[in-house]
Amino acid sequence: MTNYLDFEKPLAEIEGKAEELRALARANEEMDVESEASALDKKAADILRDLYKDLTPWRKCQVARHPERPHCRDYIEQLFKEYTPLSGDRNFADDLAVMGGLARLDDTPVVVIGHEKGADTKSRIERNFGMARPEGYRKAIRLMELADKFNLPVVTLVDTPGAYPGKGAEERGQSEAIARATEKCLQIGVPLVSVVIGEGGSGGAVAFASANRVAMLEHSIYSVISPEGCASILWKDAEKMREAAEALRLTAQDLTKLGVADRIINEPTGGAHRDPKAAIQAVGKAISAMLSELQAKSREELVKDRRRKFLSMGDKGLAA
C-alpha cells in the first residue's frame, strides 16, 4: 500500500479510483475497464508531475522523510559487492544506527559508512530511527582509520534527523564523538565522498559529510536544525515549520548555490520512493564519478582539497 504525503491527496484519489476499477475487473473477468483505468493513470501521472515540478522547502522535507524512501541498507545491498560489515567501537557497544564495512564498488575496494533508519517498526526502534549515539560515531572513526591505513576510498551515506540527544549519549560524550568524527573526515588521506540520501540533520550529518565531494539527492535536505526545532526556538511555535524551512535554505538546490553541496542527483518523478531502483542507480553513478575526480590526487592534495572546500564556503578569500 502506497503511503501518500498530505500534499499528494489529489493523486491518492485518482490512483485509488484506478486501482478500484482494476480490482473490480479482477473479480469479474467479463468487465473491461482498462481504457478507463488507463485514462486515470494518465491523469495521475500529470498530477504527479505538476506536484513535484516546484516543491516548496517544507514539502521537500516531507519527501526526504518518506518512510518508503530507500535507506542506507538498500543502497549497500544494490550498489556494493562483497560487503563485509564491521561492528562496534571497541569501547562500549555496537550502534545499529550506523552501519559500515568493507565492500567493492565497480570492483574498486572501498569502505562504506552510513546512517540506517530502518524499514519497519521493529527495525526503526532497533536502529533508533537513524539517530546515532557516541559509539556510532566512534565506529565510523574506526572505519575511517582502517580506510586510511589501507588506502581505501571512503563513501558515506547520510540520512539522519540528527545525533541522539538522550541522557546516556550525553554521558558517554556525544559532542566529543561527533567532533572527533568530523576531525577524522578532514584528516584522512584517501578520497572521501558523501551523499545525502534523505535527511542531513545537524552535527550528526556533518560528522559523515565533511568530505571532498558532497552530493545530494534532488529532494533531500541538509540543515543545522530541523524546521520544527528552528520554529520552536525562533517563534516558540513548532507549527511555523514551513516558514522555518524557507529560512533555513536546506534544499539541495539552495545548498549547491551556497557551495555546501557539489552536485544534485536527480530523482524519479514523485521522489526516490516511487522508483527506488532508478534512484539507487543514479546515486551509484554519482559516487563513481566523484571518486574518479579524486583518484589522481595524492594524500596531501586530498587533505588540502577538503580543507579548501570548507574554508571557501563562508568567505572565498580564505580559500587561498
C-alpha positions in Angstrom: 0.0 0.0 0.0 1.4 3.4 -1.0 2.0 6.0 1.7 0.8 9.4 0.5 2.0 12.7 1.8 -0.6 15.3 2.8 0.0 17.4 -0.4 -0.5 14.2 -2.5 -4.2 13.8 -1.6 -5.4 14.6 -5.2 -3.0 12.0 -6.5 -4.1 9.4 -4.0 -7.8 9.9 -5.0 -7.1 9.3 -8.7 -4.7 6.4 -8.2 -7.2 4.9 -5.8 -10.0 5.0 -8.3 -7.8 3.3 -11.0 -7.0 0.5 -8.5 -10.6 0.1 -7.6 -11.6 -0.3 -11.3 -8.8 -3.0 -11.8 -9.9 -4.7 -8.6 -13.5 -4.9 -10.0 -12.2 -6.3 -13.2 -10.2 -9.0 -11.4 -13.3 -10.0 -9.5 -15.4 -10.1 -12.7 -13.5 -11.2 -15.8 -16.2 -10.0 -18.2 -15.7 -6.4 -17.2 -13.4 -4.4 -19.4 -12.1 -1.3 -17.6 -8.6 -1.0 -19.0 -9.4 2.1 -21.1 -11.0 4.0 -18.1 -8.1 2.9 -15.8 -5.5 3.9 -18.3 -7.1 7.4 -18.6 -7.0 7.7 -14.8 -3.3 6.6 -14.9 -2.5 9.3 -17.4 -4.3 11.9 -15.2 -2.4 10.7 -12.1 0.9 10.9 -14.0 0.1 14.5 -14.9 -0.9 15.4 -11.3 2.3 13.8 -10.0 4.5 15.7 -12.5 2.7 19.0 -11.5 3.0 18.3 -7.8 6.8 17.7 -8.0 7.6 20.3 -10.6 8.3 23.0 -8.0 8.2 21.7 -4.4 8.4 24.1 -1.5 11.2 23.5 1.0 8.7 22.1 3.5 7.4 19.7 1.0 10.9 18.6 0.2 11.3 17.9 3.9 8.3 15.7 3.8 9.6 13.8 0.8 13.1 13.4 2.3 11.4 11.8 5.4 9.1 9.5 3.4 9.0 6.1 5.1 9.3 4.2 1.8 12.4 6.2 0.6 15.4 3.8 0.1 17.7 3.8 3.1 21.4 3.0 3.6 20.9 -0.7 3.7 19.1 -0.6 0.3 22.0 1.3 -1.3 24.6 -1.0 0.1 22.7 -4.2 -1.0 22.2 -2.9 -4.5 25.4 -0.9 -5.3 28.1 -2.7 -3.4 29.5 -6.2 -3.8 31.2 -8.4 -1.2 30.0 -6.1 1.6 31.6 -7.2 4.9 30.0 -5.4 7.9 32.3 -4.3 10.8 30.6 -3.8 14.2 31.3 -2.0 17.4 33.5 0.9 18.6 35.9 -1.4 20.6 35.0 0.6 23.6 31.3 0.4 24.6 28.9 -1.2 22.1 27.7 -1.5 18.5 25.4 1.2 17.4 22.9 -0.1 14.9 22.0 3.4 13.7 25.4 3.4 11.9 26.3 0.6 9.5 29.5 0.2 7.6 32.3 -2.1 6.5 34.4 -3.2 3.6 32.9 -3.5 0.1 33.5 -3.2 -3.6 32.0 -0.5 -5.9 32.5 -1.4 -9.6 35.3 -3.7 -8.4 37.0 -0.9 -6.5 37.6 -1.8 -2.8 36.1 0.9 -0.6 34.9 1.5 3.0 31.2 2.4 3.1 29.6 4.0 6.2 26.0 5.3 6.6 23.1 6.1 8.8 20.3 3.4 8.8 16.8 4.4 9.8 15.1 1.0 9.5 12.3 -0.1 7.2 9.5 -1.1 9.7 8.5 -0.5 13.3 10.8 -3.2 14.7 13.9 -2.2 12.7 13.3 1.5 13.3 13.4 1.0 17.0 16.5 -1.1 16.7 18.2 1.5 14.5 16.9 4.3 16.8 15.4 6.0 13.7 18.9 6.7 12.3 19.9 8.8 15.3 23.4 7.7 16.2 24.9 7.6 19.7 28.6 8.2 20.5 29.5 4.6 19.9 28.1 5.0 16.3 30.4 7.9 15.6 33.3 6.1 17.2 32.6 3.1 15.0 32.7 5.5 12.0 36.1 6.8 13.2 37.4 3.3 13.5 36.3 2.5 9.9 37.8 5.8 8.5 41.1 5.0 10.2 41.0 1.5 8.7 40.4 3.0 5.2 43.3 5.5 5.7 45.7 2.7 6.8 44.9 0.5 3.8 44.5 3.4 1.3 40.8 2.7 0.6 38.3 5.4 -0.6 35.5 6.2 1.9 31.8 6.5 0.8 29.4 7.9 3.3 25.6 7.8 3.0 23.9 10.5 5.2 20.3 10.0 6.4 19.7 11.1 9.9 17.4 13.6 11.7 20.4 14.3 13.9 22.5 12.7 16.6 20.6 11.1 19.5 20.2 13.7 22.3 19.5 11.2 25.1 21.0 11.4 28.6 23.1 8.2 28.1 24.5 9.6 24.9 25.5 12.9 26.5 27.1 11.0 29.4 29.2 9.0 27.0 30.5 12.1 25.2 28.2 12.7 22.3 29.6 16.1 21.3 33.2 14.9 21.6 32.4 11.8 19.4 30.8 14.0 16.7 33.7 16.5 16.8 36.3 13.7 16.5 34.4 12.1 13.6 34.3 15.4 11.8 38.0 15.9 12.6 38.8 12.4 11.2 36.9 13.2 8.0 39.2 16.2 7.5 42.4 14.3 8.3 42.3 11.1 6.3 44.5 11.0 3.2 42.1 9.0 1.0 39.2 10.1 -1.2 36.0 10.8 0.9 32.7 11.3 -0.9 29.3 11.7 0.7 25.8 11.5 -0.5 22.8 13.0 1.5 20.1 10.4 0.6 17.4 11.7 2.9 17.8 13.9 5.9 21.1 15.6 6.8 20.5 16.7 10.3 22.9 19.0 12.2 26.3 17.7 13.5 25.1 14.2 13.2 25.3 14.6 9.5 28.4 16.8 9.4 30.4 14.1 11.1 29.9 11.9 8.0 29.7 14.6 5.3 32.9 16.7 5.8 34.0 15.2 2.5 36.0 16.1 -0.6 32.7 15.9 -2.6 29.2 16.1 -1.2 26.2 15.2 -3.4 22.5 15.5 -2.5 19.5 13.7 -3.9 17.1 16.2 -5.5 14.6 16.1 -2.7 17.0 15.6 0.2 17.6 18.2 2.9 20.7 19.2 4.9 20.5 21.7 7.7 21.8 22.8 11.1 18.4 22.0 12.8 15.0 20.6 11.8 12.4 23.1 10.6 10.3 22.2 13.7 13.2 22.8 16.0 14.0 26.1 14.4 10.4 27.2 14.6 10.2 26.3 18.3 13.3 28.4 19.0 12.6 31.4 16.8 8.8 31.7 17.1 8.1 29.5 20.1 5.7 27.6 17.7 6.6 24.4 16.0 3.7 24.9 13.6 5.7 27.6 11.8 7.9 24.9 10.4 7.0 26.0 6.8 8.5 29.4 7.4 11.5 27.9 9.1 12.1 25.5 6.2 12.2 28.5 3.8 14.6 30.4 6.1 17.0 27.5 6.6 17.9 27.2 3.0 18.1 23.4 3.4 17.3 22.2 -0.1 19.8 20.6 -2.4 19.2 23.5 -4.8 20.0 26.2 -2.3 23.0 24.3 -0.8 24.5 23.8 -4.2 24.4 27.6 -4.8 26.0 28.2 -1.4 28.8 25.7 -2.2 27.9 23.3 0.6 26.9 20.6 -1.9 28.8 19.9 -5.1 26.2 18.2 -7.2 22.5 17.3 -7.3 21.4 13.8 -8.2 18.0 13.8 -10.0 15.3 11.6 -8.5 12.5 9.8 -10.4 9.3 11.9 -10.7 7.5 11.6 -7.4 10.7 11.1 -5.4 13.1 8.2 -4.8 10.4 6.1 -3.1 8.4 5.9 -6.4 11.3 4.1 -8.2 13.9 3.1 -5.6 16.0 1.1 -8.2 16.4 4.1 -10.5 17.3 6.4 -7.6 19.9 3.9 -6.3 21.4 3.5 -9.7 21.7 7.3 -10.1 23.4 7.6 -6.7 25.9 4.8 -7.8 26.8 6.7 -10.9 27.3 9.9 -9.0 29.6 8.2 -6.4 31.7 6.6 -9.2 32.0 10.0 -10.9 33.1 11.7 -7.7 35.7 9.1 -6.9 37.0 9.3 -10.5 37.5 13.1 -10.0 39.7 12.4 -6.9 41.6 9.2 -7.9 44.7 11.1 -9.3 45.2 13.3 -6.2 47.9 12.5 -3.7 47.2 12.1 0.0 48.4 15.6 0.7 46.3 17.0 -2.2 43.2 15.3 -0.9 43.5 16.8 2.5 44.2 20.3 1.1 41.2 19.9 -1.3 38.9 19.1 1.6 40.3 22.0 3.7 39.9 24.4 0.8 36.3 23.3 0.2 35.2 24.1 3.7 37.2 27.3 4.1 35.7 28.7 0.9 32.1 28.2 2.0 31.7 31.4 4.0 34.5 33.6 2.6 36.0 32.8 -0.7 39.1 34.9 0.3 40.0 32.3 2.9 40.4 29.6 0.3 43.8 31.0 -0.7 
